[in-house]
Amino acid sequence: MQENPPSRVGEDIDIDHVTMRFGEFTAVRDVSVTISPGEFFSFLGPSGCGKTTLLRLISGFMEPSEGRIRIGGRDMAGIPPNRRPTTLIFQNLALFPLMPVWENIAFGLEVRNIDKATRRRRAMELLQLIAMPEEADKRIAELSGGQRQRVAIARALAVEPKVMLLDEPLSALDLKLRQHMRAELRTIQKRTGVTFVYITHDQGEALTMSDRVAVMNRGRIEQVGVSAEIYDRPATPFVASFVGENNPFFGRVARVINGVAQIDTPIGPLRGRNAGNLSQGSEAILFVRPERLRLTGAETSETDNLIESAVETASFEGAFAHIFLGGADGRSIVLYAPNDGNMPSIRPGAPTKVQFSAEDAIILPKGELARD
């Protein structure tokens, strides 16, 4: 399909010190974030972190215990879901099996008493947008999972929302279809200019599609940033351990020089970027990604962040081999070795050495890690 400029621009969303309590349980704790008009914004976190509750607060199905939600500068307090400039897509899509595709898409217009000819015309415009013009008169059962997903999106767009709210809509799809639909969703969002607020526990979805990501834990936002910032410069141990694979090494800061800290750990001194601005004596965790570790020869003369260990297991996954080494605290050290034709022969029990540069590691204050 051809790229067209957005036919409309989404609204901004201002979440201002919002808290949501259910009796003695607090699901959302003092959350503040502003989502820009036309932004693809994702709330990422494990089950129970409060992200779906936050989506329901934006949509109007719940009212916050404290704080304010504004859409397009307008306070949403007391405004029901059907009067908000939002539309919500659930995991189960809730399509009507006895209606043809075009009527599913136009259902919201029918509720608004729009005449049939106008409904049909608008449905056909949206079928062009989602690259399904030939499927207008098919039944929902005749569509693939990805096509049903696109129909649900088109139905939501039919009522011309300023904000699209998506609650883990790809979770029921298989891996390849999920990856395909990520690109589809992002393309549709760019074409329409609607503000997308996306809820997911899948890091790949959030990092791939989003303009910005908010990582949530226990009802709070731990960090907001673009994907590269969240991955390369995590602000807390939880973010570092939840977003992607990471190797944590626990210790105490021995010294700090020019933004680089050295921590003493059970496997020896390790150096990394002092992202937490820690001082000597502080308890700390050094994180290094598996792709930043490298195997070294037995006779290496380099000593910077050198770890001596033994191979536990190795699993070949095509582009990479995942190599698991013994750690000092019973936690395996994970290394990704690229399948570039130079992959060494790895056998369980073999002694080995791995290295990483201080620039590739980040040191943060000791804190909560994401559960495995």
C-alpha positions in Angstrom: 0.0 0.0 0.0 1.1 3.6 -0.5 2.1 5.7 2.4 -0.5 8.4 3.0 -0.2 11.3 5.5 -2.2 10.9 8.7 -5.9 11.8 8.1 -6.1 13.1 11.7 -3.8 13.5 14.7 -4.2 11.8 18.0 -4.6 13.6 21.3 -2.0 13.9 24.1 -2.6 12.1 27.4 -1.5 13.5 30.7 -1.5 11.1 33.6 -1.0 13.2 36.6 -0.1 11.5 40.0 -2.6 8.7 39.4 -3.2 6.1 42.1 -5.7 3.2 42.0 -6.7 1.3 45.1 -8.8 -1.8 45.5 -9.5 -2.0 49.2 -6.1 -2.3 50.8 -4.4 -3.3 47.6 -2.8 -0.5 45.5 -2.6 -1.5 41.8 -1.2 1.8 40.5 1.0 4.1 42.7 1.4 7.8 42.0 2.0 7.4 38.2 2.8 10.5 36.2 3.6 10.5 32.5 2.6 12.6 29.5 2.1 10.8 26.1 2.4 13.0 23.1 -0.2 13.4 20.3 0.4 10.7 17.6 2.9 8.8 19.8 3.1 5.0 19.9 3.6 4.5 23.7 4.0 1.2 25.4 3.5 0.2 29.1 5.8 -2.8 29.6 5.9 -5.0 32.7 5.2 -8.4 34.3 1.7 -9.6 35.2 0.3 -7.8 38.1 2.4 -4.6 37.7 -0.6 -2.4 37.1 -0.4 -1.7 33.4 -3.8 -3.0 32.4 -5.4 -1.1 35.3 -3.8 2.0 34.0 -5.2 1.3 30.5 -8.7 0.9 32.0 -8.3 4.2 33.9 -7.4 6.0 30.6 -10.4 4.4 28.9 -12.9 5.3 31.6 -13.9 1.9 32.8 -12.4 2.9 36.2 -12.0 6.2 38.0 -8.7 6.8 39.8 -8.6 6.9 43.6 -6.3 9.9 43.3 -4.9 12.0 40.6 -6.1 13.2 37.2 -6.2 11.9 33.6 -6.4 14.5 30.8 -6.9 13.7 27.1 -6.3 16.6 24.8 -6.1 18.9 27.8 -9.6 17.9 29.0 -10.0 16.4 32.5 -11.7 13.0 32.1 -13.1 12.8 35.6 -16.6 11.5 35.5 -16.7 11.1 31.7 -17.8 7.5 30.7 -16.0 5.4 28.1 -18.5 6.1 25.3 -17.9 9.8 25.6 -14.1 9.7 25.6 -12.0 10.1 22.4 -10.7 6.5 23.0 -11.3 3.0 21.8 -10.1 -0.2 23.4 -8.9 -3.4 21.8 -9.0 -6.4 24.1 -6.9 -9.6 23.8 -9.9 -11.7 22.6 -10.8 -9.1 19.9 -14.6 -9.7 20.4 -15.5 -9.8 16.7 -19.0 -10.9 15.7 -18.9 -14.3 13.9 -22.3 -14.0 12.1 -21.5 -10.6 10.6 -19.4 -10.2 7.4 -16.1 -8.4 7.8 -17.3 -5.0 6.6 -20.2 -5.0 9.1 -17.9 -5.9 11.9 -15.7 -2.9 11.0 -18.8 -0.6 10.7 -20.5 -1.8 13.8 -19.6 1.3 15.8 -21.0 3.5 13.1 -24.3 1.6 13.1 -24.6 2.2 16.9 -24.2 5.9 16.1 -27.1 5.6 13.6 -25.0 6.2 10.5 -26.7 5.1 7.3 -25.8 1.9 5.6 -24.2 3.4 2.5 -21.9 5.6 4.6 -21.0 2.7 6.8 -20.1 0.5 3.9 -18.0 3.3 2.3 -16.1 3.9 5.5 -15.6 0.1 6.0 -14.1 -0.2 2.5 -11.7 2.7 3.1 -10.5 1.0 6.2 -10.2 -2.4 4.4 -7.9 -0.6 2.0 -5.9 0.7 4.9 -5.4 -2.7 6.4 -4.7 -4.3 2.9 -7.9 -6.5 3.0 -10.2 -5.0 0.3 -11.1 -8.4 -1.1 -12.3 -9.8 2.3 -15.2 -7.4 2.8 -18.0 -10.0 2.5 -16.2 -12.9 4.2 -17.2 -14.3 7.5 -14.8 -13.9 10.5 -14.3 -17.7 10.6 -12.8 -17.5 7.1 -10.0 -15.2 8.2 -6.5 -16.0 9.5 -5.5 -14.9 13.0 -3.6 -11.9 11.6 -6.5 -10.9 9.4 -8.8 -11.0 12.4 -6.4 -8.8 14.3 -6.4 -6.2 11.5 -10.2 -6.3 11.3 -10.3 -5.5 15.0 -8.0 -2.5 14.5 -10.1 -1.3 11.5 -13.3 -1.5 13.6 -11.7 0.6 16.3 -10.5 3.2 13.8 -14.0 3.4 12.2 -15.3 5.6 15.0 -12.3 8.0 14.4 -10.8 7.8 17.9 -8.0 10.2 19.0 -6.5 7.5 21.2 -6.3 3.7 20.5 -5.8 1.6 23.6 -4.5 -2.0 23.0 -4.4 -4.6 25.8 -1.9 -7.3 24.7 -3.7 -7.8 21.4 -1.0 -10.1 19.9 -0.6 -12.5 22.8 -2.7 -15.3 21.2 -0.8 -15.3 17.9 2.1 -17.6 17.1 5.6 -16.2 17.0 6.0 -15.5 13.3 2.5 -14.0 13.0 3.2 -11.9 16.1 6.3 -10.5 14.5 4.5 -9.8 11.3 1.7 -8.0 13.1 4.2 -5.8 15.0 5.1 -4.3 11.7 1.5 -4.0 10.6 0.4 -2.2 13.8 3.3 0.3 13.5 2.5 1.0 9.9 -1.2 1.5 10.6 -0.4 3.8 13.5 1.9 5.9 11.3 -0.6 6.2 8.6 -3.5 7.3 10.8 -1.6 9.5 13.3 -3.8 8.2 16.1 -2.1 8.0 19.5 -1.5 4.3 20.4 -1.2 3.2 24.0 0.0 -0.4 24.0 0.1 -2.8 27.0 2.4 -5.8 26.9 4.7 -8.0 28.9 6.6 -8.9 25.7 9.8 -6.9 25.6 10.3 -7.5 21.9 6.9 -6.0 21.1 7.6 -2.9 23.2 11.1 -2.3 22.0 10.3 -2.9 18.3 7.1 -0.8 17.9 7.2 2.0 20.4 8.4 5.6 20.2 8.8 5.4 24.0 8.4 2.7 26.6 7.4 2.9 30.3 8.6 0.0 32.4 6.3 -0.8 35.3 6.9 -2.7 38.5 4.5 -3.1 41.5 2.3 -0.3 40.3 5.0 2.2 39.7 6.9 3.4 36.6 10.6 2.6 37.0 11.8 4.2 33.7 10.4 6.0 30.6 12.5 6.3 27.5 13.1 5.3 23.9 13.9 1.6 23.3 17.7 2.0 23.0 17.8 4.0 26.2 15.7 1.4 28.1 18.0 -1.4 26.9 21.4 0.2 27.0 21.0 2.6 29.9 18.5 1.0 32.4 17.8 3.2 35.4 17.2 0.5 38.0 18.2 -3.1 38.6 14.6 -4.2 37.9 14.7 -2.6 34.4 18.1 -4.0 33.8 17.0 -7.5 34.6 13.5 -7.4 33.1 14.3 -5.9 29.7 16.3 -8.5 27.8 18.9 -10.9 29.2 21.5 -9.5 31.6 24.2 -10.9 33.8 24.2 -9.4 37.4 27.3 -9.4 39.6 26.9 -8.4 43.2 29.5 -6.5 45.2 30.6 -3.3 46.9 32.2 -0.3 45.3 35.9 -0.2 45.9 36.8 3.0 44.0 35.4 5.4 41.4 37.6 7.1 38.8 36.3 9.3 35.9 32.8 7.9 35.8 34.0 4.3 36.0 33.5 2.3 39.2 35.2 -0.9 40.4 33.3 -3.3 42.6 34.7 -6.2 44.5 32.7 -9.4 43.9 33.1 -13.1 44.8 34.8 -13.7 41.5 37.2 -10.7 41.8 37.1 -7.0 40.9 35.0 -5.9 38.0 34.7 -2.5 36.4 31.8 -0.7 34.7 30.1 2.6 34.0 29.0 4.2 37.3 25.5 4.9 36.1 24.1 5.1 39.6 26.7 7.7 40.8 27.7 5.4 43.6 30.4 6.3 46.1 33.0 4.0 47.7 31.6 1.5 50.0 28.1 1.4 48.4 26.4 -2.0 47.7 26.1 -2.4 44.0 25.2 -4.6 41.0 27.2 -4.7 37.8 25.2 -5.7 34.7 26.6 -6.9 31.4 24.6 -8.2 28.5 25.4 -11.7 27.1 26.2 -10.3 23.7 28.9 -8.1 25.2 30.8 -11.0 26.8 33.5 -12.6 24.7 35.4 -15.9 25.0 39.2 -15.4 25.3 42.1 -17.7 24.7 43.7 -19.6 27.5 46.9 -17.6 27.2 45.4 -14.1 27.1 47.4 -11.3 28.6 44.4 -9.0 29.0 43.1 -8.7 32.5 40.3 -6.1 32.3 37.1 -7.7 33.6 38.4 -11.2 33.1 36.3 -14.1 34.5 37.6 -17.6 34.8 34.9 -20.2 34.8 33.8 -23.5 33.4 31.1 -24.4 30.8 27.9 -25.8 32.2 25.8 -26.2 29.0 25.6 -24.7 25.5 22.5 -24.5 23.3 22.8 -23.8 19.5 19.9 -21.5 18.3 20.9 -20.8 14.8 22.4 -17.3 14.7 23.8 -17.7 18.2 25.0 -20.2 20.6 23.8 -19.6 24.2 26.7 -20.6 26.5 26.1 -21.0 30.2 29.0 -20.8 32.6 29.3 -21.5 36.3 28.8 -18.4 38.5 30.1 -17.8 42.0 26.6 -17.6 43.6 25.0 -20.5 41.8 23.6 -18.1 39.1 24.8 -19.0 35.6 26.7 -16.5 33.5 25.2 -16.3 30.0 27.2 -15.6 26.9 25.9 -15.3 23.3 28.4 -16.4 20.8 27.5 -15.4 17.2 27.5 -18.1 14.5 29.9 -16.3 12.3 32.1 -19.2 11.3 34.5 -18.7 14.2 32.5 -20.2 16.9 34.7 -22.3 19.2 34.0 -25.9 20.1 32.3 -25.9 23.5 32.1 -28.9 25.7 30.5 -29.1 29.2 33.0 -28.9 32.0 35.7 -27.3 29.9 37.5 -24.4 31.7 37.2 -21.1 29.9 37.7 -17.4 30.3 35.4 -14.5 29.3 36.0 -10.8 29.2 34.1 -7.6 28.7 35.1 -3.9 28.6 34.1 -1.5 31.4 32.2 0.6 28.8 29.9 -2.4 28.1 28.9 -2.8 31.7 26.7 -0.7 33.9 26.8 -0.4 37.7 23.6 0.4 39.7 22.7 0.6 43.4 21.7 -2.8 44.9 17.9 -3.2 44.4 15.1 -5.5 43.3 15.7 -7.8 40.3 12.9 -9.0 38.1 11.8 -12.6 38.8 13.1 -15.2 36.4 
